[in-house]
Structure formats: C-alpha cells, structure tokens
Amino acid sequence: METQQGSNFQSTTRIMKDMINPSDLDKIVKNQTEIHQILESTASSLTQFNEFSSTKYDELAKKFELHTKCIKEMKIDLEYIFKKLRLLRTKIASQHPDAFEQVEKKLPKKDEDDD
C-alpha cells in the first residue's frame, strides 16, 4: 500500500509540475526572493530604530525625572516664600495699619487665592 501511495504522490507531483510553465515558476521564485530581501531589510531597519528609540527613551526618561524633581522642589520653595510674604504682610499691617491701608488703596485689589 505504501508503494502505491508513493507512486500516486510521484505521479501527482509530476502532473502538477507539467502544468506549471517553468518561466512562470522562475518569475514566482524571483519575486519571492525580492520580497524576502525587502522584508529582511525592513526588519533590520525596524530593529535598529527600536534600539535607537529605546536608548533615547532611557536618556529622556532620566532627564524628565530630574526636571520633575526640580519642579516639585521649586513648588515647595515658592509655597514657603508666599507663606513668608503673607506673614510679613500681616505683621506690617498690624504694626503700621495706617501706612498699610494707604498702600493697599494705591495698589489694585488681588485675591488671596491667586497666591
């Protein structure tokens, strides 16, 4: 039975081979080779780009972390400065109420929430 299947397989492949024009087969193989080369080149380019992107991301992530830390520290510093300014303003207003009132009249009104 195995020899019969083997001979059937061989005869089927021979029939299929005879059905295909050799020049068409060569064109198909050539096109597949070209496509394969293009895909390999594209894959190589994408790999290089991914490596480059990964390196740049690592660099920028470190800088971003440092800048974020700096901004948070600046916010804390500014909150401290505005707190001290409010305390000084209150102290001056209590020690020199007449002068403070005259200065407030000359300056435009500002909401306390803006600090």
QUIZI-V388369 format. One record per residue. N is the residue number from 1. RES is the residue in one small letter. PHI is phi in whole degrees, 0 to 359 (999 if undefined). BURIAL is + if it has 9 or more other ideal C-beta (glycine too) atoms within 8 Angstrom, else -. D_CENTER is the distance of its C-alpha to the mean C-alpha in Angstrom with 1 decimal. Layout:
n=N res=RES phi=PHI burial=BURIAL d_center=D_CENTER
n=N res=RES phi=PHI burial=BURIAL d_center=D_CENTER
This chain:
n=1 res=m phi=999 burial=- d_center=62.7
n=2 res=e phi=295 burial=- d_center=60.0
n=3 res=t phi=293 burial=- d_center=61.7
n=4 res=q phi=292 burial=- d_center=61.9
n=5 res=q phi=294 burial=- d_center=58.2
n=6 res=g phi=297 burial=- d_center=57.5
n=7 res=s phi=289 burial=- d_center=59.8
n=8 res=n phi=297 burial=- d_center=58.3
n=9 res=f phi=297 burial=- d_center=54.8
n=10 res=q phi=297 burial=- d_center=56.1
n=11 res=s phi=292 burial=- d_center=58.0
n=12 res=t phi=295 burial=- d_center=55.0
n=13 res=t phi=294 burial=- d_center=52.7
n=14 res=r phi=295 burial=- d_center=55.5
n=15 res=i phi=296 burial=- d_center=55.8
n=16 res=m phi=294 burial=- d_center=52.1
n=17 res=k phi=295 burial=- d_center=52.1
n=18 res=d phi=291 burial=- d_center=55.0
n=19 res=m phi=286 burial=- d_center=53.2
n=20 res=i phi=264 burial=- d_center=50.3
n=21 res=n phi=287 burial=- d_center=51.0
n=22 res=p phi=302 burial=- d_center=50.2
n=23 res=s phi=291 burial=- d_center=48.7
n=24 res=d phi=294 burial=- d_center=46.4
n=25 res=l phi=296 burial=+ d_center=45.4
n=26 res=d phi=297 burial=- d_center=44.7
n=27 res=k phi=297 burial=- d_center=42.6
n=28 res=i phi=297 burial=- d_center=40.5
n=29 res=v phi=296 burial=- d_center=40.1
n=30 res=k phi=298 burial=- d_center=39.2
n=31 res=n phi=298 burial=- d_center=36.5
n=32 res=q phi=296 burial=- d_center=35.1
n=33 res=t phi=296 burial=- d_center=35.0
n=34 res=e phi=298 burial=- d_center=33.3
n=35 res=i phi=297 burial=- d_center=30.6
n=36 res=h phi=298 burial=- d_center=30.2
n=37 res=q phi=295 burial=- d_center=29.7
n=38 res=i phi=297 burial=- d_center=27.2
n=39 res=l phi=295 burial=- d_center=25.2
n=40 res=e phi=296 burial=- d_center=25.5
n=41 res=s phi=297 burial=- d_center=24.3
n=42 res=t phi=296 burial=- d_center=21.3
n=43 res=a phi=297 burial=- d_center=20.5
n=44 res=s phi=296 burial=- d_center=20.9
n=45 res=s phi=299 burial=- d_center=18.7
n=46 res=l phi=295 burial=- d_center=15.8
n=47 res=t phi=296 burial=- d_center=16.5
n=48 res=q phi=297 burial=- d_center=16.5
n=49 res=f phi=296 burial=- d_center=13.3
n=50 res=n phi=297 burial=- d_center=11.6
n=51 res=e phi=295 burial=- d_center=13.6
n=52 res=f phi=299 burial=- d_center=12.6
n=53 res=s phi=299 burial=- d_center=8.8
n=54 res=s phi=297 burial=- d_center=9.7
n=55 res=t phi=297 burial=- d_center=12.0
n=56 res=k phi=296 burial=- d_center=10.0
n=57 res=y phi=299 burial=- d_center=7.4
n=58 res=d phi=299 burial=- d_center=10.7
n=59 res=e phi=298 burial=- d_center=12.3
n=60 res=l phi=290 burial=- d_center=10.0
n=61 res=a phi=296 burial=- d_center=9.9
n=62 res=k phi=295 burial=- d_center=13.7
n=63 res=k phi=297 burial=- d_center=14.2
n=64 res=f phi=299 burial=- d_center=12.4
n=65 res=e phi=297 burial=- d_center=14.7
n=66 res=l phi=295 burial=- d_center=17.6
n=67 res=h phi=294 burial=- d_center=17.2
n=68 res=t phi=298 burial=- d_center=17.0
n=69 res=k phi=298 burial=- d_center=20.1
n=70 res=c phi=297 burial=- d_center=21.8
n=71 res=i phi=295 burial=- d_center=21.3
n=72 res=k phi=296 burial=- d_center=22.7
n=73 res=e phi=294 burial=- d_center=25.6
n=74 res=m phi=296 burial=- d_center=26.3
n=75 res=k phi=298 burial=- d_center=26.5
n=76 res=i phi=299 burial=- d_center=29.0
n=77 res=d phi=298 burial=- d_center=30.9
n=78 res=l phi=294 burial=- d_center=31.1
n=79 res=e phi=299 burial=- d_center=32.3
n=80 res=y phi=295 burial=- d_center=35.0
n=81 res=i phi=298 burial=- d_center=36.0
n=82 res=f phi=294 burial=+ d_center=36.4
n=83 res=k phi=297 burial=- d_center=38.3
n=84 res=k phi=296 burial=- d_center=40.7
n=85 res=l phi=297 burial=+ d_center=41.1
n=86 res=r phi=296 burial=+ d_center=42.1
n=87 res=l phi=296 burial=- d_center=44.5
n=88 res=l phi=298 burial=- d_center=46.0
n=89 res=r phi=298 burial=- d_center=46.4
n=90 res=t phi=296 burial=- d_center=48.2
n=91 res=k phi=295 burial=- d_center=50.4
n=92 res=i phi=294 burial=+ d_center=51.4
n=93 res=a phi=297 burial=+ d_center=52.1
n=94 res=s phi=279 burial=- d_center=54.4
n=95 res=q phi=278 burial=- d_center=56.1
n=96 res=h phi=227 burial=- d_center=56.6
n=97 res=p phi=297 burial=- d_center=56.4
n=98 res=d phi=293 burial=- d_center=58.3
n=99 res=a phi=295 burial=- d_center=56.3
n=100 res=f phi=295 burial=+ d_center=53.0
n=101 res=e phi=295 burial=- d_center=54.2
n=102 res=q phi=294 burial=- d_center=55.1
n=103 res=v phi=292 burial=- d_center=51.7
n=104 res=e phi=296 burial=- d_center=49.9
n=105 res=k phi=292 burial=- d_center=52.1
n=106 res=k phi=283 burial=- d_center=51.0
n=107 res=l phi=270 burial=- d_center=47.3
n=108 res=p phi=293 burial=- d_center=45.3
n=109 res=k phi=290 burial=- d_center=44.6
n=110 res=k phi=230 burial=- d_center=41.2
n=111 res=d phi=290 burial=- d_center=39.9
n=112 res=e phi=289 burial=- d_center=39.4
n=113 res=d phi=289 burial=- d_center=36.1
n=114 res=d phi=289 burial=- d_center=34.4
n=115 res=d phi=291 burial=- d_center=34.5
